[in-house]
Amino acid sequence: MAATHNPMRASTPPPAVSRTTIHMSGLLCDVYGLEELVAREKRPSAVSCLWLHHPRLRAKEDMEDIASRVISRWEEKSSSSSSSSSASGGGRALIAVAFDQQNHGTRTASATARDSWREGNKTHALDMWGMVAGMVADTKGLLDVVEGYVKMELGQRDGEAAEGWGIDQHLVLGVSLGGHSAWQTMFREERVEAGVVIIGCPDYMGESLLLRRRRLHAHRGHVVVRALLSDRARLSKLSTFSAQYNGASFLGSRDFPPDLVASCLRHDPKGILFGTGAVPAPDSLTTEDNAEEQKRLGGVLDGLRLHGKKFLVCSGGEDKLVPYAMSAPFLEFLTAATGTWYRDAGVEVENKVYEGVGHAFSEGMVEDSVRFLVDAVAGKDVGGVGAGEKSKI
């Protein structure tokens, strides 16, 4: 396996927060914050759970830093805020759960299958998609049982610590590969109310358009406008990606077969909303002439049960592995829609691009993530997330 840059490196050590490994439904899950929950002066009345999705070629242990920072900040806030506790209980507690992505860490089956095309893995698109979709499916399954497992663990230590509360809020944070799965988790799991996407992409495959719709090249057939995997195919110089025709033959080829295209249409955010077509310019959907398309998209978004969800999307301005340009069309659409014709759904999108940052979970991203997540947890008990002002830097 080729060496890879670790996007999770931190320049300062995180605060000390407890970690307990619990077997849940066949998966080893690191649960952060249980000792802090038990040590509270009063038993919590509710618990929020943050799900952590790690990058490709990393493992669940890499998420300890951000878990510790978020939980430590929440403990500081909740202990000093009079609104976070009441006479009847100890307010809200926060825990975080990390587990290995498929074919990573304790779940490794093939090291080669984690590699990219450039590193010799011919099934890179299929393998990585399996990891992304698998992480979402595993998270959805664990949401069903996490409270029971955590209460069982706490009951063995202190029976009272497992009583009087329930997990009533779920959040997600993912980095790189975990960012891709965080996007899908937000779109596919209604119980996850707030999400942080770090250097991830909502468009896995790209766009295939008829020439009469996009006259980009003088040839017959289809045109592919690059997104995450189609751009990676171009850079890897795959024979199935024709540079002459801008990758018109890529989608549906052996490197991105039809069943993978079909899966993207069912599960990837951009594919769900726009299929293999282009993401329209944001301004084009704000006019009365596009009322029918607004109605169609609004119906799809309603079906995904995005109402009230909060997004923080952090991208590196100099990221070469997951360039912001691959996410920009979808993000600009989502930001515009939720700020205009779809505003009544209460969806909030905070889109931030960090100049000079490559494929990394930078200190600025860490601080913004901690702030956003702590605000989201605090907002659960007051009816809003208060994610701060929307901005792009």
C-alpha positions in Angstrom: 0.0 0.0 0.0 1.4 3.4 -0.9 2.1 5.9 1.8 -0.5 8.7 2.1 -0.7 12.1 3.7 -2.5 11.9 7.1 -5.1 14.7 7.1 -5.7 14.2 10.8 -2.4 15.5 12.2 -2.9 18.1 14.9 -0.3 20.6 16.2 -1.6 20.7 19.7 -2.6 17.8 22.0 -6.3 17.4 22.7 -7.9 17.5 26.1 -8.1 14.2 28.0 -11.4 12.5 27.5 -12.4 8.9 28.3 -12.6 6.2 25.7 -14.3 2.8 26.1 -14.4 0.1 23.4 -17.7 -1.7 23.2 -18.7 -4.5 20.8 -21.9 -3.4 19.0 -23.6 -5.6 16.4 -20.3 -7.2 15.3 -18.3 -4.0 15.3 -15.7 -2.7 17.8 -16.8 0.9 18.6 -14.8 3.4 20.5 -17.2 5.4 22.7 -15.9 8.7 24.0 -17.3 10.5 27.0 -18.8 7.7 29.2 -16.7 8.5 32.2 -17.6 12.1 31.9 -21.3 11.1 31.8 -21.0 9.0 35.0 -19.0 11.7 36.8 -21.7 14.4 36.3 -23.0 15.7 39.6 -26.6 15.0 38.3 -27.7 12.3 36.0 -28.3 13.7 32.5 -31.8 14.0 31.2 -30.8 13.5 27.6 -27.7 12.4 25.6 -26.5 13.5 22.2 -24.4 11.1 20.1 -21.8 12.2 17.6 -20.8 9.7 14.9 -17.2 9.9 13.6 -16.2 8.7 10.1 -12.4 8.4 9.5 -10.4 9.0 6.3 -9.3 6.4 3.8 -6.1 4.5 4.9 -6.7 5.6 8.6 -8.6 4.0 11.5 -11.1 4.7 14.2 -8.4 5.8 16.6 -7.6 8.8 14.4 -10.9 10.3 15.5 -9.9 10.5 19.2 -8.5 14.1 18.7 -11.8 15.7 17.4 -13.9 13.6 19.8 -11.9 14.8 22.8 -12.1 18.4 21.7 -15.8 18.4 21.1 -16.7 16.6 24.3 -14.4 18.7 26.4 -15.8 21.9 25.0 -19.3 20.7 25.6 -18.5 19.7 29.2 -17.1 23.2 29.8 -20.1 24.8 28.3 -22.7 22.7 30.0 -21.1 22.9 33.4 -20.9 26.7 33.2 -24.3 27.3 31.7 -27.4 27.6 33.9 -29.6 26.7 31.0 -28.0 23.3 30.5 -29.2 21.9 33.8 -32.3 21.9 35.9 -33.6 20.8 39.2 -34.9 17.6 37.8 -31.7 16.5 36.0 -28.2 17.2 34.9 -29.0 18.6 31.5 -27.6 17.1 28.3 -24.5 14.9 28.0 -22.5 14.3 24.8 -20.8 11.1 23.7 -19.0 10.2 20.4 -18.7 6.9 18.6 -16.0 5.9 16.1 -15.7 2.6 14.4 -13.5 1.3 11.5 -14.6 1.9 7.9 -15.1 -1.3 5.9 -11.7 -2.9 5.0 -9.9 -0.6 7.5 -8.3 -1.2 10.9 -9.9 -4.2 12.6 -12.0 -4.9 9.5 -9.1 -5.1 7.0 -9.7 -7.8 4.3 -7.4 -6.5 1.5 -4.9 -3.7 1.8 -4.8 -3.4 -2.0 -8.5 -2.7 -2.1 -7.9 0.5 -0.1 -5.6 1.9 -2.7 -6.4 4.1 -5.7 -6.0 3.5 -9.5 -2.6 5.2 -9.4 -1.5 2.8 -6.8 -2.5 -0.2 -8.8 -6.1 -1.0 -7.6 -8.1 -1.6 -10.7 -11.4 -1.7 -8.8 -10.8 1.6 -6.9 -14.2 3.1 -7.8 -16.1 0.0 -6.7 -14.0 -0.5 -3.6 -14.3 3.0 -2.3 -18.0 3.2 -3.1 -18.4 0.1 -1.0 -16.6 1.7 1.9 -18.7 4.9 1.6 -22.1 3.1 1.3 -21.1 0.5 3.9 -20.2 3.2 6.4 -23.6 4.8 6.0 -25.4 1.4 6.3 -23.3 0.5 9.4 -24.1 3.9 11.0 -27.8 3.5 10.3 -27.7 0.0 11.9 -25.8 1.2 15.0 -28.3 4.1 15.5 -30.9 1.5 16.2 -29.0 -0.2 19.1 -26.4 2.3 20.4 -28.4 3.4 23.4 -29.0 -0.2 24.6 -25.3 -1.1 24.3 -24.2 2.1 26.1 -26.7 1.6 28.9 -25.6 -2.0 29.3 -22.0 -0.9 29.7 -22.9 1.9 32.2 -25.2 -0.5 34.1 -22.2 -2.8 34.8 -20.4 0.2 36.5 -23.2 2.2 38.1 -26.8 1.1 37.7 -28.1 4.6 38.3 -25.9 6.0 35.4 -28.0 4.0 32.9 -31.3 5.3 34.1 -33.4 8.4 33.4 -32.1 9.4 30.0 -32.2 8.5 26.3 -30.2 9.3 23.2 -32.5 11.8 21.4 -30.0 13.5 19.1 -27.5 12.2 16.5 -24.8 14.2 14.7 -22.1 13.1 12.3 -18.6 14.3 11.4 -16.5 12.8 8.6 -13.1 13.5 7.1 -12.1 12.7 3.5 -13.5 9.3 2.8 -15.5 9.9 6.0 -16.6 13.2 4.5 -18.2 11.4 1.5 -20.0 9.0 3.9 -21.1 12.0 6.1 -22.7 13.6 3.1 -24.7 10.4 2.4 -25.5 9.9 6.1 -27.1 13.4 6.2 -29.2 12.6 3.1 -30.1 9.0 3.9 -30.7 9.0 7.7 -33.4 11.3 9.0 -32.3 10.8 12.6 -29.0 12.6 12.0 -29.8 16.2 12.6 -26.5 18.0 12.0 -23.4 17.1 10.1 -19.8 18.3 9.5 -18.2 17.4 6.2 -14.5 17.8 6.1 -12.8 17.6 2.7 -15.6 15.4 1.4 -17.7 15.4 -1.8 -21.4 15.0 -2.5 -20.9 14.0 -6.2 -19.1 10.7 -6.5 -19.5 10.0 -10.2 -19.9 13.1 -12.3 -22.3 14.1 -15.1 -23.2 12.6 -18.4 -25.0 15.0 -20.8 -26.3 14.9 -24.3 -24.3 17.0 -26.7 -27.4 19.0 -27.6 -27.6 20.1 -23.9 -23.9 20.9 -23.4 -21.9 21.8 -26.6 -18.5 21.3 -25.1 -17.0 19.1 -27.8 -17.6 18.5 -31.5 -18.5 14.8 -31.4 -21.6 12.7 -31.2 -22.6 11.0 -28.0 -22.2 12.0 -24.4 -20.1 14.5 -22.5 -18.9 13.9 -19.0 -18.3 16.9 -16.8 -15.8 15.9 -14.2 -16.6 15.2 -10.5 -14.7 13.3 -7.9 -14.1 9.9 -9.5 -14.3 11.0 -13.1 -11.6 13.6 -12.4 -9.5 11.0 -10.6 -9.9 8.8 -13.6 -8.6 11.6 -15.8 -5.6 12.2 -13.6 -4.9 8.5 -13.5 -5.0 8.4 -17.3 -7.3 5.4 -17.4 -8.0 4.1 -20.9 -11.7 4.3 -20.2 -11.5 8.0 -19.7 -11.0 9.6 -23.2 -9.2 12.9 -22.8 -10.2 13.7 -26.4 -13.9 13.5 -25.5 -13.5 14.7 -21.9 -14.4 11.3 -20.4 -17.5 10.6 -22.4 -17.0 6.9 -22.2 -16.2 6.7 -18.5 -19.5 6.2 -16.8 -20.7 2.7 -17.6 -17.2 1.5 -18.4 -15.4 -1.4 -16.7 -13.8 1.2 -14.3 -17.2 2.7 -13.4 -19.7 -0.1 -14.3 -23.5 0.4 -14.8 -24.4 -1.1 -11.4 -22.2 1.5 -9.7 -23.8 4.3 -11.7 -27.2 2.9 -10.6 -26.1 2.8 -6.9 -24.9 6.4 -7.1 -28.3 7.4 -8.5 -30.0 5.9 -5.5 -27.6 7.0 -2.7 -25.3 9.9 -3.6 -26.7 13.4 -2.9 -26.0 14.7 -6.4 -27.2 11.6 -8.1 -30.4 11.5 -6.0 -31.4 15.0 -7.1 -30.0 15.3 -10.6 -29.1 11.8 -11.8 -26.3 11.9 -14.4 -27.3 15.3 -15.5 -25.7 18.6 -14.7 -26.3 20.5 -11.5 -28.1 23.7 -12.7 -26.7 27.1 -11.9 -28.3 28.4 -8.7 -29.8 31.5 -10.2 -31.6 29.4 -12.9 -33.9 27.8 -10.2 -35.0 31.0 -8.5 -37.2 32.2 -11.4 -40.8 31.5 -11.9 -40.0 29.9 -15.2 -38.5 27.0 -13.2 -41.4 26.4 -10.9 -41.9 22.8 -12.1 -38.3 22.0 -11.4 -38.5 23.6 -8.0 -41.5 21.5 -7.3 -39.7 18.3 -8.4 -36.6 19.1 -6.4 -38.6 20.2 -3.3 -40.5 16.9 -3.4 -37.2 14.9 -3.5 -35.8 16.9 -0.7 -39.0 16.5 1.3 -38.7 12.7 0.7 -35.2 12.7 2.1 -36.6 14.4 5.3 -33.9 17.1 5.3 -36.2 19.5 7.2 -34.3 21.4 10.0 -31.0 19.8 9.2 -27.7 21.8 9.7 -24.6 21.3 7.5 -21.1 22.6 8.0 -19.0 21.9 4.9 -15.2 22.6 5.2 -13.0 22.4 2.1 -9.4 23.2 1.4 -8.8 25.8 -1.2 -5.6 24.0 -2.3 -6.9 20.5 -2.0 -5.7 18.4 -4.9 -7.2 15.0 -3.8 -10.8 16.2 -3.3 -10.8 19.7 -5.0 -13.5 22.1 -3.9 -14.4 22.5 -7.6 -15.8 19.0 -7.5 -18.3 19.9 -4.7 -19.0 23.5 -5.7 -21.9 23.1 -8.1 -23.9 21.0 -5.7 -23.0 23.1 -2.7 -23.9 26.3 -4.5 -27.3 24.8 -5.5 -28.0 23.6 -2.0 -27.0 26.9 -0.4 -29.1 28.9 -2.8 -32.1 26.6 -2.6 -32.2 26.5 1.2 -31.8 30.3 1.3 -34.6 31.0 -1.2 -37.3 28.8 -2.6 -36.7 25.9 -0.1 -36.1 28.1 2.9 -39.3 27.0 4.7 -37.7 23.6 5.3 -35.3 25.2 7.8 -32.2 23.6 6.4 -29.0 25.6 7.1 -25.8 25.3 5.1 -22.5 26.8 6.3 -20.0 26.5 3.4 -16.4 27.4 4.2 -13.4 27.2 1.9 -10.0 27.6 3.7 -7.5 29.4 1.5 -4.0 27.9 1.5 -5.2 24.6 3.0 -4.7 21.3 1.1 -6.2 17.9 1.8 -6.1 18.3 5.6 -8.3 18.8 8.6 -6.8 22.1 9.4 -6.8 23.9 12.8 -9.3 26.4 11.4 -11.6 23.5 10.4 -11.2 21.9 13.8 -12.2 25.0 15.6 -15.2 25.6 13.3 -16.3 22.0 13.7 -16.1 22.2 17.5 -18.0 25.4 17.5 -20.7 24.1 15.1 -21.2 20.8 16.9 -21.4 22.4 20.4 -23.9 24.9 19.1 -25.9 22.0 17.5 -26.0 20.1 20.8 -27.0 23.2 22.7 -29.6 24.0 20.2 -31.4 20.7 20.7 -33.0 22.0 23.9 -33.9 25.4 22.6 -35.3 24.3 19.2 -32.5 25.5 16.9 -28.8 24.8 16.1 -27.5 28.3 16.1 -24.7 27.3 13.8 -23.3 30.7 13.5 -23.3 33.0 10.4 -23.1 31.4 7.0 -19.9 32.3 5.3 -17.3 31.3 2.8 -13.7 32.3 3.4 
